[in-house]
C-alpha cells in the first residue's frame, strides 16, 4: 500500500537564507520533512535536529512549498524512525560547505537541513537523486528530484485545515441544536 509523504521547502527571508539562495542559485534556503498527521516538521535548524511547528524557527511570512511523493507505509515509518533517531543531533554548519567544496565530507553525528531529509529517504531506500551524496544536497537541489511533485504551499494546507475545523464545529453545534 502506498501513502504520500511531504517535504517542506522554505523560501527564507533572513540574511542567512538570502545568502544560501544566492550561493546555491535556487529559491529555497531550507528543507524539512512535513507530517500532515501532526502538522509538524522534522528539521535541522540552529541548535540541531528537532520536531517543531512549521514556522516555529522561521519568520511567519516565510513561504513554505510542499512537495509530495508516494512511498510504502513501511518506507514512511522508516523515514520517520530515522528522523526521530536523529533528534537532538547538532546542526552541521561546516557541512554546508560541502556544497561548493567537495573535499568536505559527510558526518553522521550532525546534519544540515537538506542533508538530513535526503539521508532519511535513503534510509528507507528511496533515492531522490541518483549518484548524489547527502552532504552535497542543498535545499534547492533536493526540490529538483524527479520523484517529487509540487503539492502547494503550506499556507493553503493550514487554511484548509482551519476551514475543516470551522465546518466541523458548525456541524457539531447544529447537531446540538437539533437534539435540544
C-alpha positions in Angstrom: 0.0 0.0 0.0 1.3 3.4 -1.0 1.0 6.6 1.1 2.0 10.2 0.4 4.8 11.9 2.3 5.8 15.5 2.2 9.0 17.6 2.0 8.6 21.3 3.0 10.8 23.7 1.1 11.3 27.1 2.7 11.9 30.4 0.8 13.5 32.1 3.8 13.6 35.8 4.3 16.6 36.2 6.7 20.1 37.3 5.7 21.3 33.8 6.1 18.5 32.5 3.9 19.2 35.0 1.2 22.9 34.1 1.3 22.0 30.3 0.9 19.7 31.1 -2.0 22.4 33.3 -3.7 25.1 30.7 -3.1 23.1 27.8 -4.5 21.2 29.7 -7.2 17.9 28.3 -6.1 14.8 29.8 -4.5 14.9 27.5 -1.4 17.0 28.1 1.7 15.7 25.3 4.0 14.2 21.8 3.8 12.2 19.8 6.3 10.0 16.7 6.4 6.4 17.6 6.9 3.8 15.4 8.7 0.2 16.1 7.7 -1.0 13.9 10.6 0.8 16.0 13.3 1.2 19.3 11.3 4.8 19.3 12.4 8.2 19.2 10.6 11.4 17.4 11.3 14.2 19.7 10.6 17.8 20.5 11.4 17.9 24.2 12.3 20.0 26.3 14.6 20.7 24.1 17.6 20.1 20.9 15.7 17.6 18.2 14.7 14.1 18.6 16.2 10.4 18.2 15.6 8.7 21.6 15.5 5.7 23.5 14.2 6.4 24.5 10.6 7.0 28.3 11.4 8.5 27.8 14.9 12.0 28.6 13.8 11.1 30.8 10.8 9.7 34.2 10.0 5.8 33.8 9.9 5.7 35.2 6.4 8.2 32.6 5.0 6.6 30.8 2.1 6.7 27.1 2.6 6.2 25.0 -0.5 5.2 21.3 -0.2 6.4 18.5 -2.4 4.9 15.1 -2.2 5.8 11.6 -3.3 4.3 8.1 -2.8 6.1 5.6 -0.7 5.1 2.4 1.0 3.8 2.5 4.6 7.0 0.7 5.7 9.1 3.3 4.0 7.2 6.1 5.6 7.7 4.5 9.0 11.4 4.1 8.3 11.8 7.7 7.2 10.1 8.9 10.4 12.0 6.5 12.6 15.3 7.7 11.1 14.4 11.3 11.8 13.3 10.6 15.4 16.7 8.8 15.9 18.5 12.0 14.9 16.6 14.1 17.4 19.0 16.3 19.3 22.0 15.9 17.0 23.7 19.2 16.2 23.4 21.4 13.1 26.2 20.7 10.7 27.3 24.3 9.8 30.7 23.1 8.4 28.9 20.5 6.3 27.1 23.2 4.4 30.5 24.0 2.9 30.2 20.6 1.2 28.0 22.2 -1.5 30.8 24.2 -3.0 33.8 22.4 -1.5 33.8 18.7 -2.5 36.6 17.7 0.0 34.3 18.5 2.9 32.9 15.1 3.9 29.6 13.9 5.4 29.3 13.4 9.1 26.6 11.3 10.8 26.8 13.0 14.2 25.4 16.3 12.9 23.2 17.4 10.0 22.2 20.4 7.9 18.6 20.6 6.8 18.5 19.1 3.3 21.3 16.6 4.1 19.1 15.2 6.9 16.0 14.9 4.7 17.9 13.3 1.9 19.5 10.8 4.3 16.1 10.0 5.9 14.7 9.0 2.5 17.9 7.0 1.7 17.4 5.1 4.9 14.1 3.8 3.5 15.7 3.0 0.1 14.0 6.0 -1.5 16.6 7.5 -3.8 15.5 11.1 -4.5 18.6 11.9 -6.6 20.8 9.3 -8.2 24.6 9.5 -7.7 24.4 12.3 -5.2 25.7 12.1 -1.7 23.5 13.6 1.1 26.3 16.0 2.0 26.1 17.6 -1.4 22.3 18.2 -1.4 21.2 21.8 -1.0 17.5 22.7 -0.4 17.1 23.8 -4.0 18.8 20.7 -5.4 16.5 18.5 -3.3 13.5 20.1 -4.9 14.7 19.0 -8.3 14.2 15.3 -7.6 12.1 13.8 -10.4 10.2 11.8 -7.7 8.8 14.9 -6.1 5.6 16.6 -7.2 4.5 20.1 -6.2 1.7 19.9 -3.7 1.0 23.6 -3.0 2.0 25.9 -0.2 1.7 25.2 3.5 -0.5 28.3 3.9 -3.1 26.7 1.7 -3.0 23.4 3.8 -3.2 25.4 7.0 -6.2 27.4 5.7 -7.9 24.2 4.5 -7.4 22.5 7.9 -8.8 25.6 9.7 -11.8 25.6 7.4 -12.4 21.9 8.1 -12.3 22.6 11.8 -14.8 25.5 11.4 -17.1 23.4 9.4 -16.8 20.5 11.9 -17.5 22.9 14.8 -20.5 24.4 13.0 -21.8 20.9 12.2 -21.4 19.8 15.8 -23.2 23.0 17.0 -26.0 22.3 14.6 -26.3 18.7 15.8 -26.5 20.0 19.4 -29.3 22.4 18.4 -31.3 19.7 16.6 -31.1 17.4 19.6 -32.2 20.1 22.1 
